[in-house]
């Protein structure tokens, strides 16, 4: 006669599920990374992100949606990570639940950064490109900015080449100037309703 031993894992499963449903993964620029390293920066990275995402007509800044579309691009992979978190909760493994929430956040952040690097339209105005070095507080334009100016001066637009194509050819990316904003995008896992 065979003896079958069954372990009651219900308590661990219930704790893991409770832990999972109390948490959320947020992607963006949290307060802890909102500051900028450049001295005298008038606004934070979080404010820059909001303005770039939604635009600012009063300041003649068009919307360049990147955060929401970047997260949406990642939804299939994020959903798979979250499903693994649910499976871990059903196995009673709270450490694996946290690991899968972190993996979902990492996937979403990578997708947002990829979206930013893909030249989010619309292209920058020529005057903005010409003045980017001032935002960086450097002595002059970068090689890419000089190349762009040369292409514009050479009449690339008159030849039917769009500003976006000229900027892309010169290596100018609208949402990346100093790189501070790109680096500030991250994720946090927090209890739902926490501030």
Residue, then its C-alpha position, 0 to 999 in steps of 0.5 A: x500500500x502506497x502512502x501519499x503525502x499532501x502538503x497544505x500550501x493554501x496559506x502561502x498561496x493566499x499571502x502571495x495573491x494578496x501581495x500581488x493584488x496590493x501592488x502596481x507597476x508604474x512607468x515614467x519619471x518618479x519623484x526620486x529621479x525627476x531632478x536634473x544634474x545640470x545646474x539651474x535647470x528651470x524644470x524637472x525631468x518629470x515636467x519635461x516628460x509631461x510637456x513632451x507627451x502632451x505638448x505646450x501650445x503656449x510655448x509653441x511645443x508640439x506633443x511628442x507622445x512617447x510614454x503612453x505609446x511606448x508602454x502600449x507597444x510593450x503590452x504583450x510582453x508586459x502581460x506575459x510577465x504579469x501572467x507569470x506573476x499570477x502563476x507565481x502567486x498561485x504557487x505561493x511564491x511571493x519572491x517570484x511575484x515581485x521578480x515578475x513585477x520588476x520584469x514587467x517594469x523593465x520591459x515597459x521602460x525599455x519600450x519607452x526608451x526605444x520609442x524615444x530613440x526612434x525619432x518621435x514626430x514631429x521633427x524639431x524646428x530648425x531654430x530649436x536645433x540651432x539652439x540646442x547647445x545652449x540648453x546643454x550649456x556647451x560652447x557650440x553645436x554638435x557635429x550632427x547639428x552642424x551637419x543638419x544646418x549644412x543640409x538645410x542650407x544646401x537646400x535639402x528641403x527644396x529638393x523634397x526631403x522632409x525635416x524629419x528625414x534631414x534630422x534623421x540623416x544627421x542623427x538628431x533625435x527630438x527627445x534627446x539632447x542631454x540624455x538626462x530625461x531618457x536616463x530618468x525614465x524608470x519604473x517603481x513597484x508600489x502598493x496601490x493607493x500609496x503616494 
